[in-house]
Amino acid sequence: MDAADLDDDVTDAPEPSDDATDPHDAHDPQAHDATDRDEPAAPRRRWPRWNAVAGLVVLVYVVVWAAALTHISDRNTFNRWGQAMGSLGARLAVSVVVLAALFHTFDGMRRAAIAAKPALTARDERLRAGVLFLTWAVALPSIAVIVWPWIAETTR
C-alpha cells in the first residue's frame, strides 16, 4: 500500500458520458424537450486533511507533555505544573487534544475499513458522516468532564 492509496482527499465526480447513446447527442426530437435539461456535472469536492491536522495536534501534545515531565525535578515544580493544568486555558487545550485524538482514531478506523474492504469506497460519504457523528458524540461529554471541575471551582 502506498501513499496514493491513502490519499482520498478529492472525491471525483462522475465524468460525463461520451457514447452515442446519450439522448442529448441523438437525433431524437423527444430527447430535447423542455423537461430534459443539461445538468452541470457535480463539482469536485475537496476534503481538508483534518486527519493529518488531528494527528499533528496529538503528536505535539505528547511531545510537549513528555518533555515537560522529563524536566520536572522536584515536588514543587510538579505541583506548579499540576496547578497550571487546572486552569481554564489548559483544560480547553486538553479538550482540543481529546477532540483531535477522537477524530484521528475514528477516521483511521474508516480508512482501515476501506483498505480492508474496498467495496466500502462507495459508502465513503456515509462513513465520513459517521466519523463526524461519533467524534462529536464522544467529544462533547468528554469536554464537559474536562472543563466541569474548573466551572465548579469558579462558581463556588
C-alpha positions as CSV (number, residue, x, y, z in Angstrom):
1,M,0.0,0.0,0.0
2,D,1.5,3.3,-1.0
3,A,0.7,6.9,-0.1
4,A,-1.6,7.3,-3.2
5,D,-3.9,4.6,-1.8
6,L,-4.3,6.5,1.5
7,D,-4.8,9.9,-0.2
8,D,-8.5,10.2,-0.5
9,D,-8.8,14.0,-0.2
10,V,-10.5,14.5,-3.5
11,T,-13.8,12.8,-4.3
12,D,-14.2,12.7,-8.1
13,A,-17.5,13.4,-9.7
14,P,-18.6,11.0,-12.4
15,E,-17.4,12.0,-15.8
16,P,-20.0,12.8,-18.4
17,S,-20.7,10.1,-20.9
18,D,-19.3,10.4,-24.4
19,D,-21.0,7.4,-26.0
20,A,-23.6,7.7,-28.8
21,T,-26.5,6.6,-26.6
22,D,-26.6,9.9,-24.8
23,P,-30.1,11.4,-25.5
24,H,-28.6,14.9,-26.0
25,D,-26.5,13.7,-28.9
26,A,-29.1,11.6,-30.6
27,H,-31.2,12.9,-33.4
28,D,-34.4,12.1,-31.5
29,P,-36.7,15.2,-31.3
30,Q,-38.2,14.0,-28.0
31,A,-34.7,14.0,-26.4
32,H,-34.6,17.8,-26.5
33,D,-37.9,18.7,-25.0
34,A,-38.3,21.3,-22.2
35,T,-38.3,18.8,-19.4
36,D,-34.9,17.4,-20.4
37,R,-32.2,19.9,-19.4
38,D,-28.5,19.6,-19.4
39,E,-27.4,19.4,-15.8
40,P,-23.9,20.6,-14.9
41,A,-21.5,18.0,-13.7
42,A,-21.2,17.9,-9.9
43,P,-18.1,19.9,-8.8
44,R,-15.2,18.1,-7.4
45,R,-15.4,18.3,-3.6
46,R,-12.1,18.9,-1.8
47,W,-11.8,17.3,1.6
48,P,-9.5,19.0,4.0
49,R,-6.7,16.9,5.6
50,W,-8.2,17.1,9.1
51,N,-6.9,13.6,9.9
52,A,-3.3,14.9,9.4
53,V,-4.1,18.0,11.4
54,A,-5.6,15.9,14.2
55,G,-2.6,13.6,14.2
56,L,-0.2,16.5,14.4
57,V,-2.1,18.1,17.3
58,V,-1.9,14.8,19.3
59,L,1.8,14.3,18.4
60,V,2.7,17.8,19.5
61,Y,0.8,17.4,22.8
62,V,2.5,14.1,23.5
63,V,6.0,15.5,22.7
64,V,5.4,18.6,24.9
65,W,3.9,16.6,27.7
66,A,6.8,14.1,27.6
67,A,9.4,16.9,27.6
68,A,7.7,18.7,30.4
69,L,7.6,15.5,32.5
70,T,11.2,14.7,32.0
71,H,12.2,18.2,33.2
72,I,10.3,18.0,36.4
73,S,13.0,17.6,39.0
74,D,11.3,18.3,42.3
75,R,7.9,18.1,44.0
76,N,7.3,21.9,43.9
77,T,7.7,22.0,40.1
78,F,5.4,19.1,39.8
79,N,2.8,20.9,41.9
80,R,3.1,24.1,39.9
81,W,2.6,22.1,36.7
82,G,-0.5,20.5,38.1
83,Q,-1.9,23.9,39.1
84,A,-1.2,25.2,35.6
85,M,-3.0,22.2,34.1
86,G,-6.0,23.1,36.3
87,S,-6.5,26.4,34.6
88,L,-9.3,27.0,32.0
89,G,-6.8,27.6,29.2
90,A,-5.1,24.3,29.9
91,R,-8.4,22.4,30.2
92,L,-9.6,23.9,26.9
93,A,-6.2,22.9,25.3
94,V,-6.7,19.3,26.6
95,S,-10.2,19.3,25.2
96,V,-8.9,20.2,21.8
97,V,-6.4,17.4,22.0
98,V,-9.1,14.9,23.0
99,L,-11.3,16.1,20.1
100,A,-8.3,15.7,17.8
101,A,-7.5,12.2,19.2
102,L,-11.1,11.0,18.8
103,F,-11.3,12.3,15.2
104,H,-7.9,10.8,14.3
105,T,-9.0,7.5,15.8
106,F,-12.4,7.2,14.1
107,D,-11.1,8.5,10.8
108,G,-8.3,5.9,11.0
109,M,-10.8,3.2,11.6
110,R,-12.7,4.4,8.5
111,R,-9.6,4.3,6.4
112,A,-8.7,0.8,7.7
113,A,-12.2,-0.4,6.9
114,I,-12.0,0.9,3.3
115,A,-8.5,-0.6,2.9
116,A,-9.8,-4.0,4.2
117,K,-12.9,-3.9,2.1
118,P,-12.6,-1.7,-1.0
119,A,-16.3,-2.1,-1.7
120,L,-16.9,0.4,1.1
121,T,-15.5,3.1,-1.0
122,A,-18.9,3.6,-2.5
123,R,-20.2,4.5,1.0
124,D,-17.4,6.8,1.9
125,E,-19.7,9.8,2.3
126,R,-21.7,8.0,4.9
127,L,-18.6,6.7,6.6
128,R,-17.3,10.3,6.9
129,A,-20.6,11.4,8.3
130,G,-20.4,8.6,10.8
131,V,-16.8,9.6,11.8
132,L,-18.1,13.2,12.5
133,F,-21.1,11.9,14.4
134,L,-19.0,9.6,16.6
135,T,-16.4,12.2,17.2
136,W,-18.8,14.8,18.5
137,A,-21.0,12.3,20.3
138,V,-18.0,11.2,22.4
139,A,-16.1,14.6,22.4
140,L,-18.9,16.7,23.9
141,P,-19.4,14.7,27.1
142,S,-15.6,14.3,27.3
143,I,-15.1,18.1,27.1
144,A,-17.8,18.6,29.7
145,V,-15.9,16.2,32.1
146,I,-12.6,18.0,31.4
147,V,-13.9,21.6,31.9
148,W,-16.5,20.9,34.6
149,P,-14.1,20.9,37.6
150,W,-12.9,24.4,36.6
151,I,-16.5,25.6,36.4
152,A,-17.4,24.0,39.7
153,E,-14.4,25.6,41.4
154,T,-15.0,29.0,39.9
155,T,-18.7,29.1,40.8
156,R,-18.3,28.2,44.5
